[in-house]
Amino acid sequence: MSDEKPELTPISIDRLVAELHSMSDMRANGEMNKDQFEARFARMIGELRDRRIDADRAVIVEALAPLATDGTLRPEEHYRLTKKLGLI
């Protein structure tokens, strides 16, 4: 038996952006409260760190930048996401 973890499929940048928009919409519509959003956001960051994003650094930064200005992510959430992913 090997202690190696199986290689996980990276997540596409399009899927990440779509998921962030979905979470933001659910929060705005009252379908998700602050604690539920926080729990889901934290799980998502953990999954991204485990699976990685199928894009290079410049593409990821470019795709996430508008989310901080269009209201999808609050500035502190955008900072946290980019920091945890090692982008800043």
Secondary structure by P-SEA (a helix, b strand, c coil): ccccccccbbbbaaaaaaaaaaaaaaaaaccccaaaaaaaaaaaaaaaaaccccccaaaaaaaaccccccccccaaaaaaaaaaaccc
